[in-house]
Amino acid sequence: MPEKHAKHGPSSLKNKKPGIGCGHWINDPSSDKSAANAGTLQHHSQENWAEWILGRRKDFNTDKLTEEQKTNVGVCQKLVEPFLRQADHVGIEEEVHIFAETGEEVTWGTSDLVLRTGNHLTLIDYKFGIGYVHTPNENEQAKAYIAGALQKYPDCFTAEFIFVIPRRKETLRHIFKREELPKLVAEIKEIVDGANDPDSPYNPTPDNCIYCGNKPNCPAINTAVAEVAQKYGELPLPENFHSSAITNPIDMERALNAASIVERWAKSVRHHAMEMVLNGDDVPGYELKYRQGKRTVRDVQSAWNVLQNTMNLEDFLPACSVSITNLEKAVKDRAPRGQKKALAEEVFEALQDAGIMYRGDEVSYLGKQYK
């Protein structure tokens, strides 16, 4: 996977498309990266596998992958291997650049696979998430990669784009023709031009805004927040409600108060929405979903009684966790009256000195100051 990305790379074009997305959208650096990191790991595995298949790498293994991830890459490999073996050219993580008629670069990106067989191109992109993916002929990322590849290989007349989405058990395909290239470039340029225009309109939508890192600067969202805080909380608001522009500590206090009100309002909305659905009403765009509760072992001793003939104690203990609160209570329950606190402190100091127990890093946060 590439470490360097274009400012308006192919994967972000759908978020910036006029009318559907917002030209001011940027990736949120503070969002949960666990799914993205898992996808990156599987992409790396696919790169290594392709190089191994082509004899560019001596060995290949999937030791770092979970069983589910091994299944995912296995699905991809089964589909992709025939393409790799038949292609005249195989580009793994190959850069493609899109140029306007004037010769200026519009944007660029890195395709998972660019394969050339005669006068035909095949571009393959792995999607290891569970989210919905538009078909290539309606997908801005696919269109951008195809445009860049057709410009890079001018003697190729057709180009097929394939999304492989193992978790959804989907393979999405579409063949583009060279005659479509001017239209593809024009579509991409329109999106990029809008994203480069600081005066382009803001277009807040729930699906797009949730992953956007520009929320603190967004006038549309800040206006909505201000209205909610004013009507719901009846609080004095800062003169400039754009959070990135607040420099006065008094205004920041007001903004924090407003943020607290909006957070409580959002929690209340979700609560009453759930009541509405449970009472039989339908909320457009939402459905009642369920997920399994977290599995826990209530009694470690009972678990060991069941497992002692399956595994040894040395293997069992690392799988157990210790509740500090419950451990402290157990220690105090065994201490003589009047010595409970002292014994607990002594025990926990001994555990800490031995490196058995440790305290996590201090967490900083802003809390309300009560006078």
N, C-alpha and C positions, 0 to 999 in steps of 0.2 A: 504494500500500500504506500502511495506517495506521501511524503511529509509536507510538501509544498502544494498549495492549491491556488487556483485563480480566484480573484475577488468575486467574480460572478460565475463560478464554475457550473458545469452542466447539472450537477446533483442539486443545486439550489435554485435553478431556473423556475421550477414549478411554483416555488414559494414567492417568486417575484413577478410572475406573469400578470400583466395589467388586467383588471377586472376580476381575476380569480385570486391572485396573491397580492402582494404589496411590495412595491419597489424598494421600500426601506427595510425589508426583512434582512436580518443577519442571524447567523447561528448563535444560539444561546450558550456561552461558555460555562455557565453555572448549572446547566441541566444535568440530569443523571446520565452518565456515560457508560453504564454497565452493558446495555444492549449494543451500543456502538463498539465498545471494546471487544465484546464477544464476536461481533461481525468482522472486525479487523483481524482477530486471531484466525478465523476461518478463511478469510481472504489470503492471509499469509500462507496458510496451509495449502490452499489451491495454487498459489504461485510456486511454492516448492515442489508440489506434485507435478505441475506442468513442466517445470524444468527437468525433473527426474524422468518423466516420460520421454522427453526430447533428448535425453542423454547429456544435458547441461549440468546435471547435479548427480553426485555419486549415490546418495541415499535419500530416503524419505520416510518419515514416520509421523504418526498422529498422537504421540504421547501426551502432548499438552492439551488435547481436546477432551471434552466430556463425551460420554457415549452418544448423547443426542447430537452433538456437533460432528462426531465421526459419521453418524448416519446422514447428516446434512451434506457433508462434503462428498460422501459416497454417492449420493444421488447426483450431485453435480458432475462427478468424475465419470459416471456411467454415460451421461449424455454427451459430455464434452470430448472424451477420448477419441472417438472417430474423427471429429473435426481436426484435432491436433495432428493425428497421424496422416491425414490426407492433404493438409495445407502445404502450399509452396513456401509460405512465409508465416511465422507465428510471432506476434508481438505480445509479450506479457507485460501488463501495466504500461502500455504504449501511449505516449502523449500524442494527442491530435489537437490541432489549432484551427480555429474558424476565422476566416478572413472575409471582410466586406468587399464589395466590388472595387472600392477605392484602394484596396490593398492593406488597409489598417486591420489590426487584429481585433476581433470582437471579444473573444474569450478562448479558453483552452481547457482541456481536461485530460484525465488519464483513464483509458478504457482497460477493463480487466483483461480482455483478450481481443486482439485485432488479427484476424486470419485472412490470408489471401490465397485463393485457389483460382488460377487462371485470371480471368477478368471479373471475378466475383469476390466480394468481401463478406466476411461473417464477423460480427462483433458480438461478444458475449459478456453479459454483466450478471454477477451473482448478487442476489438479495437474500440475506440470511435472517431478515426480520420476519414478523408475522403480519405486517401492515399491507394494505391494499396497494397494488402497483398498476398504474394505467398501462394499457397495451402500447407497444413501441410507436405506433402511428399516432397516438394521442399523448405521448410522453416527451416532455421537453428535453430531458436528459438523453434519451435515446436519439432524438432528432439532432441534438448538438453533436454527439459522438459520430453519428452517421455523416453529418455535414463535414466535420473535420476529416474523417477518413476518406470520403470521396474527393475532397480537395487535396489530400496528401497522396492519393493514388489516382491520378487523372485518367489512367487507361482502364479503370474498372467501371463497368457500366451498371452493375447492380450491387446492393449491399443489404444483407439481412441482419437485423438486430434481434438478439435472443435474450430475454430475461429468464434466468433459472431461479426459481423461488421454492426451495425444498420444503420449508415448513408449511407452505400453503399447498404443496403438491401441484404447483403450476409451472408451466413453461409457456411464455408469451413470445410470439414471433411475428415479424412483419418484414417484407422485402420492399426496400426503397429503390427507386430508379434515379439515374443521374439527372433526368429532366426535372426532378423535384428539388434539386440542390438550391437554385436561387430562392425558392419559396422557403426552404428550411432556414437558409441564412438570414432571410428577411425577418422571419419569426423570432429567431434568436437575438438578432440585433435590436428589434423592438423592445424585447425584455431587458436587455442590458442597457440600452439607452435610457429606459425608464428608471432603472435601478441607479444609474449614474446622475440622474436629475434630482437635485435636492428639493425641487419644488413639485415633484410628482405627487399625486394625491395619496394620502394614507388610506388603506383599505382594511380595517380590522375585521378579522373573521376568527371564530373560536379555534378552528383546527390549525390555522396558520400562526396565530399570535402565541399559542401555548409554547411553541418551540422557538420563538423569536427572542433574540438577545437585546433587541432595541426597545423593549417595553418601557424602561425608565425615561426614554426620550420621546416617546410617541405621544403627540398631542391628542390623538383620538382617544387613546386609553386614559391618558391623564385627565381629559375633560370628563370622561365617563366616571372615573374614580371621584373626581371633585363633586359631580352632581350627586352621586350616591352618598358621599360623606356629608354633604350639605343637607340633603333631604332626610337621610336616615339618622344622622348623628347630630345635625344642627350645630356643627362646630365651626369656629373661625378658621378659614383656610389661608395658606400662604398666598402672597400676591402673585407669584409665579409658580404654577403647580407642576411645571416640568421638573421632575425630581433631580435631574442632572444639573439644573440651573439654580438650584437652591443653595445659596451661600450664607444666608443669615440664619444663625442658630435658632432664633425664635420661629422663623418660617419652617425650619426643619422640625421643630417640636410640633407645630401644627400639622405638618405633613405626616409625621409618625402617628399622631392621634387619628388623623383621617384614615391612614392605612389600617389601623387597628379596627376602626369602625367597618371598613370595607371587608376585612377578613371575617369579622363576625357576621356581616351581612351575607357573604358568600356561604358560610357554614349554615346559616339559617335557610338560605335558598335551597341548598342540597337536602336539608332535613325535610322541608315542606314538599319538595319535589318527590322525595321518596314516599312520603305519606300519600301524596296524590296518586302515584302509580300503584301503591298497595291498595288503594281504595277503588282501583279499577279504571282510572283515567289514563289515557295515552298522552305522553309528552313527545311531540314530533322530534325525530332525530335521536331519541334516547330509548333504551330498552333496559328492563331489569335483568341484571346478570349476577352470576354467582361464582365464587371461587372457593376452593377448599381451604379450610382453616389450617393453621400451622400445626404440624405434628410435634407433639411434645411427649416426653417420658415423665410421668408424674413421680414415679418411685424408682430410683436408680437401683436400689437393692433388689427389687422384684425383677427388674430388667436383667440384672446379672444372674439371678436364679434361673431365668429362662435361657440365657445365652452361654452359661459357663461350660456347657458341653459342645458349644460351637466354636468358641474362641477363648484365648487365654486372657487373664486379667490385664496384662501389659498392653494388649491391643484394645481392650474394652475401655480402660480408664481415659485415654486421650479423646475418646468420643463423647465423654461426659463433660458437662459444664457445671460450675459451682456458683450458686447464688450467694453473693456476699451478704446480702440481707439475711437470708435464712441461716447462713453459717454463723453470723454474728449472734442471732437469736439463740441458736443451739449452744454456742459457747456460754452465753449469759445464763441460759437455763441450768447449766451445770456448775455455775459459780455459787459460792456461799452468799448469803444475804449481805448486802453492803459492799460486795467485791466484784459485782457483775461488770461494771464499766472498766475497772482496772484490769481484770482478767482479759476482757475483750481487747483492750488496747495492747496488752502484752502479747497476746496471741497474734494479732494482726501485724504488730511491729516485727515479730519473729518471721512471719510469712513474707513480709516485704523485704527484710534484710536478707532472707535466703533466695530472693529473686523469684519466689513462687507466686506472689501476688504483686501486681503493679497497678498504678493509677494512670488512666489515659491522660492525654494532653489536655491542658486547660482550654476551655471553650469560652470565647468572648461573645457577648451579646448585649444588646441594649434593653434594659428592663425599666419599667415605670418606677420613678422615684416617688415614694410616698412621704409626705411631710407631716 
